[in-house]
Amino acid sequence: MQDITAVLLCGGKGERLRPFTEHCPKPLVPLGGRPMLHHLIEYLQISGLRRFVCCVGYKAEMIHQFLAEHFPDKERFHAVDSGDATMTDRLVDARALVPGRALVCYGDTLANVSLPSLVRCHEEKRAGATLTTYPLQSPYGIVDSDISGRIQQFREKPVLPYWINIGFLLLEPGVLSGLKRGSDMPEFLEGLARGGSLYSYRHEGSHLTVNTEKERAQAERQLPELFTVP
């Protein structure tokens, strides 16, 4: 775990979370009285990580100030400003500050992923990259009926047999160094999958991605559950 640097993607504009993001970058939107980014960093520290790089862009100066006030150790906490850039270009710009493996996390995603289990899964498979996935829950109620059209049951927002990308992407140094400027994250991941070096780690604990005010309010209610180490 000591060789892993957390690389936190914090540069997006968060347009769906307005009006909060008119005044601050999305990772600094408050949950339970503290920014999302604060909760994420603290969880990763509890899980054993010691080195952090924040990839910033939109309202970057506010994240610089946040780090200076709350995580002032400049040997362990860094910010790299790529301006208006793709996620992969932000990772390219962060590479010089990542001496070993990287754990890439989205700054708007909170989850109590077991990092020791993720690392163990990654190492057992000798993966170049391991992406954390989560069961997809339908945003709608489901109606089940038989072939004649007779309704048999209703299911309220069930979990579907599909898995979604929630970040917590563990990358070997050679994979990170192979990133090309001008690509995007789907292209990068699809290339790793075609090459056979990308694996998934299935997380079934707590998770929330905060894109809207509804999701932010839900995260407020679930903070104690979200940040309990499994």
Contacts in CASP RR format, 6 or more apart in sequence:
PFRMAT RR
TARGET T0000
AUTHOR 0000-0000-0000
METHOD contacts of the structure
MODEL  1
MQDITAVLLCGGKGERLRPFTEHCPKPLVPLGGRPMLHHLIEYLQISGLR
RFVCCVGYKAEMIHQFLAEHFPDKERFHAVDSGDATMTDRLVDARALVPG
RALVCYGDTLANVSLPSLVRCHEEKRAGATLTTYPLQSPYGIVDSDISGR
IQQFREKPVLPYWINIGFLLLEPGVLSGLKRGSDMPEFLEGLARGGSLYS
YRHEGSHLTVNTEKERAQAERQLPELFTVP
1 47 0 8 1.000
1 48 0 8 1.000
1 49 0 8 1.000
1 115 0 8 1.000
1 116 0 8 1.000
1 119 0 8 1.000
2 50 0 8 1.000
3 99 0 8 1.000
3 100 0 8 1.000
3 101 0 8 1.000
4 49 0 8 1.000
4 51 0 8 1.000
4 100 0 8 1.000
4 101 0 8 1.000
4 102 0 8 1.000
4 103 0 8 1.000
4 119 0 8 1.000
4 170 0 8 1.000
5 49 0 8 1.000
5 51 0 8 1.000
5 52 0 8 1.000
5 53 0 8 1.000
5 97 0 8 1.000
5 98 0 8 1.000
5 99 0 8 1.000
5 100 0 8 1.000
5 101 0 8 1.000
5 102 0 8 1.000
5 103 0 8 1.000
6 41 0 8 1.000
6 44 0 8 1.000
6 49 0 8 1.000
6 51 0 8 1.000
6 52 0 8 1.000
6 53 0 8 1.000
6 102 0 8 1.000
6 103 0 8 1.000
6 105 0 8 1.000
7 52 0 8 1.000
7 53 0 8 1.000
7 55 0 8 1.000
7 91 0 8 1.000
7 94 0 8 1.000
7 98 0 8 1.000
7 102 0 8 1.000
7 103 0 8 1.000
7 104 0 8 1.000
7 105 0 8 1.000
8 27 0 8 1.000
8 37 0 8 1.000
8 40 0 8 1.000
8 41 0 8 1.000
8 52 0 8 1.000
8 53 0 8 1.000
8 54 0 8 1.000
8 55 0 8 1.000
8 105 0 8 1.000
8 106 0 8 1.000
8 107 0 8 1.000
9 55 0 8 1.000
9 87 0 8 1.000
9 90 0 8 1.000
9 104 0 8 1.000
9 105 0 8 1.000
9 106 0 8 1.000
9 107 0 8 1.000
10 25 0 8 1.000
10 26 0 8 1.000
10 27 0 8 1.000
10 37 0 8 1.000
10 54 0 8 1.000
10 55 0 8 1.000
10 56 0 8 1.000
10 57 0 8 1.000
10 63 0 8 1.000
10 107 0 8 1.000
11 25 0 8 1.000
11 27 0 8 1.000
11 55 0 8 1.000
11 56 0 8 1.000
11 57 0 8 1.000
11 58 0 8 1.000
11 60 0 8 1.000
11 82 0 8 1.000
11 83 0 8 1.000
11 90 0 8 1.000
12 25 0 8 1.000
12 26 0 8 1.000
12 57 0 8 1.000
12 58 0 8 1.000
13 21 0 8 1.000
13 25 0 8 1.000
13 26 0 8 1.000
13 58 0 8 1.000
14 21 0 8 1.000
14 25 0 8 1.000
14 26 0 8 1.000
14 58 0 8 1.000
14 108 0 8 1.000
14 211 0 8 1.000
15 21 0 8 1.000
16 211 0 8 1.000
16 212 0 8 1.000
17 26 0 8 1.000
17 29 0 8 1.000
17 210 0 8 1.000
17 211 0 8 1.000
17 212 0 8 1.000
17 213 0 8 1.000
17 216 0 8 1.000
20 26 0 8 1.000
20 29 0 8 1.000
20 213 0 8 1.000
20 216 0 8 1.000
21 29 0 8 1.000
21 58 0 8 1.000
24 59 0 8 1.000
24 62 0 8 1.000
25 56 0 8 1.000
25 57 0 8 1.000
25 58 0 8 1.000
25 59 0 8 1.000
25 60 0 8 1.000
25 62 0 8 1.000
25 63 0 8 1.000
26 36 0 8 1.000
26 107 0 8 1.000
26 108 0 8 1.000
26 210 0 8 1.000
27 35 0 8 1.000
27 36 0 8 1.000
27 37 0 8 1.000
27 40 0 8 1.000
27 54 0 8 1.000
27 63 0 8 1.000
27 107 0 8 1.000
27 108 0 8 1.000
28 35 0 8 1.000
28 36 0 8 1.000
28 37 0 8 1.000
28 62 0 8 1.000
28 63 0 8 1.000
28 66 0 8 1.000
29 35 0 8 1.000
29 36 0 8 1.000
29 210 0 8 1.000
29 216 0 8 1.000
30 36 0 8 1.000
31 39 0 8 1.000
31 110 0 8 1.000
31 210 0 8 1.000
31 216 0 8 1.000
31 219 0 8 1.000
31 220 0 8 1.000
31 223 0 8 1.000
32 220 0 8 1.000
32 223 0 8 1.000
35 66 0 8 1.000
36 107 0 8 1.000
36 108 0 8 1.000
36 110 0 8 1.000
36 210 0 8 1.000
36 219 0 8 1.000
37 54 0 8 1.000
37 63 0 8 1.000
37 66 0 8 1.000
37 107 0 8 1.000
38 66 0 8 1.000
38 70 0 8 1.000
39 110 0 8 1.000
39 223 0 8 1.000
39 226 0 8 1.000
39 227 0 8 1.000
40 105 0 8 1.000
40 107 0 8 1.000
40 110 0 8 1.000
41 52 0 8 1.000
41 71 0 8 1.000
42 227 0 8 1.000
43 110 0 8 1.000
43 112 0 8 1.000
43 227 0 8 1.000
43 229 0 8 1.000
44 52 0 8 1.000
44 103 0 8 1.000
44 105 0 8 1.000
44 115 0 8 1.000
46 229 0 8 1.000
47 114 0 8 1.000
47 115 0 8 1.000
47 116 0 8 1.000
47 229 0 8 1.000
48 115 0 8 1.000
49 103 0 8 1.000
49 115 0 8 1.000
50 76 0 8 1.000
51 76 0 8 1.000
52 71 0 8 1.000
52 76 0 8 1.000
52 77 0 8 1.000
52 78 0 8 1.000
53 78 0 8 1.000
53 79 0 8 1.000
53 80 0 8 1.000
53 94 0 8 1.000
53 97 0 8 1.000
53 98 0 8 1.000
54 63 0 8 1.000
54 67 0 8 1.000
54 77 0 8 1.000
54 78 0 8 1.000
54 79 0 8 1.000
54 80 0 8 1.000
55 79 0 8 1.000
55 80 0 8 1.000
55 82 0 8 1.000
55 87 0 8 1.000
55 90 0 8 1.000
55 91 0 8 1.000
55 93 0 8 1.000
55 94 0 8 1.000
56 63 0 8 1.000
56 64 0 8 1.000
56 79 0 8 1.000
56 80 0 8 1.000
56 81 0 8 1.000
56 82 0 8 1.000
56 83 0 8 1.000
57 81 0 8 1.000
57 82 0 8 1.000
57 83 0 8 1.000
57 84 0 8 1.000
57 85 0 8 1.000
58 83 0 8 1.000
58 84 0 8 1.000
60 79 0 8 1.000
60 81 0 8 1.000
60 83 0 8 1.000
63 79 0 8 1.000
64 79 0 8 1.000
67 77 0 8 1.000
67 79 0 8 1.000
71 77 0 8 1.000
78 97 0 8 1.000
80 90 0 8 1.000
80 93 0 8 1.000
80 94 0 8 1.000
80 97 0 8 1.000
82 89 0 8 1.000
82 90 0 8 1.000
82 93 0 8 1.000
85 93 0 8 1.000
86 182 0 8 1.000
86 183 0 8 1.000
86 184 0 8 1.000
86 185 0 8 1.000
87 184 0 8 1.000
87 185 0 8 1.000
88 179 0 8 1.000
88 180 0 8 1.000
88 181 0 8 1.000
88 182 0 8 1.000
88 183 0 8 1.000
88 184 0 8 1.000
88 185 0 8 1.000
88 187 0 8 1.000
88 188 0 8 1.000
89 181 0 8 1.000
89 182 0 8 1.000
89 183 0 8 1.000
91 102 0 8 1.000
91 104 0 8 1.000
91 176 0 8 1.000
91 179 0 8 1.000
92 179 0 8 1.000
92 180 0 8 1.000
92 181 0 8 1.000
94 102 0 8 1.000
95 176 0 8 1.000
95 177 0 8 1.000
95 179 0 8 1.000
98 173 0 8 1.000
98 176 0 8 1.000
100 173 0 8 1.000
101 170 0 8 1.000
101 171 0 8 1.000
101 172 0 8 1.000
101 173 0 8 1.000
102 170 0 8 1.000
102 171 0 8 1.000
102 173 0 8 1.000
102 176 0 8 1.000
103 115 0 8 1.000
103 168 0 8 1.000
103 169 0 8 1.000
103 170 0 8 1.000
103 171 0 8 1.000
104 167 0 8 1.000
104 168 0 8 1.000
104 169 0 8 1.000
104 170 0 8 1.000
104 171 0 8 1.000
105 167 0 8 1.000
105 168 0 8 1.000
105 169 0 8 1.000
106 166 0 8 1.000
106 167 0 8 1.000
106 209 0 8 1.000
108 209 0 8 1.000
108 210 0 8 1.000
108 211 0 8 1.000
109 166 0 8 1.000
109 167 0 8 1.000
109 207 0 8 1.000
109 208 0 8 1.000
109 209 0 8 1.000
109 210 0 8 1.000
110 206 0 8 1.000
110 207 0 8 1.000
110 208 0 8 1.000
110 209 0 8 1.000
110 210 0 8 1.000
110 219 0 8 1.000
110 226 0 8 1.000
110 227 0 8 1.000
111 132 0 8 1.000
111 134 0 8 1.000
111 166 0 8 1.000
111 168 0 8 1.000
111 203 0 8 1.000
111 205 0 8 1.000
111 206 0 8 1.000
111 207 0 8 1.000
111 208 0 8 1.000
111 226 0 8 1.000
112 205 0 8 1.000
112 206 0 8 1.000
112 207 0 8 1.000
112 225 0 8 1.000
112 226 0 8 1.000
112 227 0 8 1.000
112 228 0 8 1.000
112 229 0 8 1.000
112 230 0 8 1.000
113 132 0 8 1.000
113 166 0 8 1.000
113 168 0 8 1.000
113 201 0 8 1.000
113 203 0 8 1.000
114 203 0 8 1.000
114 229 0 8 1.000
114 230 0 8 1.000
115 168 0 8 1.000
117 201 0 8 1.000
117 230 0 8 1.000
118 130 0 8 1.000
118 132 0 8 1.000
118 168 0 8 1.000
118 170 0 8 1.000
118 201 0 8 1.000
119 170 0 8 1.000
121 127 0 8 1.000
121 130 0 8 1.000
121 199 0 8 1.000
121 201 0 8 1.000
122 128 0 8 1.000
122 130 0 8 1.000
122 170 0 8 1.000
122 199 0 8 1.000
122 201 0 8 1.000
125 199 0 8 1.000
127 170 0 8 1.000
127 172 0 8 1.000
127 197 0 8 1.000
127 198 0 8 1.000
127 199 0 8 1.000
128 171 0 8 1.000
128 172 0 8 1.000
128 174 0 8 1.000
128 175 0 8 1.000
128 192 0 8 1.000
128 197 0 8 1.000
128 198 0 8 1.000
128 199 0 8 1.000
129 169 0 8 1.000
129 170 0 8 1.000
129 171 0 8 1.000
129 172 0 8 1.000
129 175 0 8 1.000
129 189 0 8 1.000
129 192 0 8 1.000
129 197 0 8 1.000
129 198 0 8 1.000
129 199 0 8 1.000
130 169 0 8 1.000
130 170 0 8 1.000
130 198 0 8 1.000
130 199 0 8 1.000
130 200 0 8 1.000
130 201 0 8 1.000
131 165 0 8 1.000
131 167 0 8 1.000
131 168 0 8 1.000
131 169 0 8 1.000
131 189 0 8 1.000
131 198 0 8 1.000
131 199 0 8 1.000
131 200 0 8 1.000
131 201 0 8 1.000
132 165 0 8 1.000
132 166 0 8 1.000
132 167 0 8 1.000
132 168 0 8 1.000
132 169 0 8 1.000
132 200 0 8 1.000
132 201 0 8 1.000
132 202 0 8 1.000
132 203 0 8 1.000
133 163 0 8 1.000
133 164 0 8 1.000
133 165 0 8 1.000
133 166 0 8 1.000
133 200 0 8 1.000
133 201 0 8 1.000
133 202 0 8 1.000
133 203 0 8 1.000
134 163 0 8 1.000
134 164 0 8 1.000
134 166 0 8 1.000
134 202 0 8 1.000
134 203 0 8 1.000
134 204 0 8 1.000
134 207 0 8 1.000
135 159 0 8 1.000
135 160 0 8 1.000
135 162 0 8 1.000
135 163 0 8 1.000
135 164 0 8 1.000
135 204 0 8 1.000
136 159 0 8 1.000
136 160 0 8 1.000
136 162 0 8 1.000
136 163 0 8 1.000
136 164 0 8 1.000
137 157 0 8 1.000
137 158 0 8 1.000
137 159 0 8 1.000
137 160 0 8 1.000
138 157 0 8 1.000
138 158 0 8 1.000
138 159 0 8 1.000
138 160 0 8 1.000
139 157 0 8 1.000
140 157 0 8 1.000
141 154 0 8 1.000
141 155 0 8 1.000
141 156 0 8 1.000
141 157 0 8 1.000
141 158 0 8 1.000
142 154 0 8 1.000
142 155 0 8 1.000
142 157 0 8 1.000
142 158 0 8 1.000
143 151 0 8 1.000
143 154 0 8 1.000
143 155 0 8 1.000
144 151 0 8 1.000
144 152 0 8 1.000
144 153 0 8 1.000
144 154 0 8 1.000
144 155 0 8 1.000
145 151 0 8 1.000
145 152 0 8 1.000
146 152 0 8 1.000
163 200 0 8 1.000
163 202 0 8 1.000
165 189 0 8 1.000
166 203 0 8 1.000
166 207 0 8 1.000
166 209 0 8 1.000
168 201 0 8 1.000
168 203 0 8 1.000
170 201 0 8 1.000
175 192 0 8 1.000
175 197 0 8 1.000
179 188 0 8 1.000
189 198 0 8 1.000
191 198 0 8 1.000
192 198 0 8 1.000
205 230 0 8 1.000
206 222 0 8 1.000
206 225 0 8 1.000
206 226 0 8 1.000
206 228 0 8 1.000
207 226 0 8 1.000
208 215 0 8 1.000
208 218 0 8 1.000
208 219 0 8 1.000
208 222 0 8 1.000
208 226 0 8 1.000
209 215 0 8 1.000
210 216 0 8 1.000
210 219 0 8 1.000
219 226 0 8 1.000
END
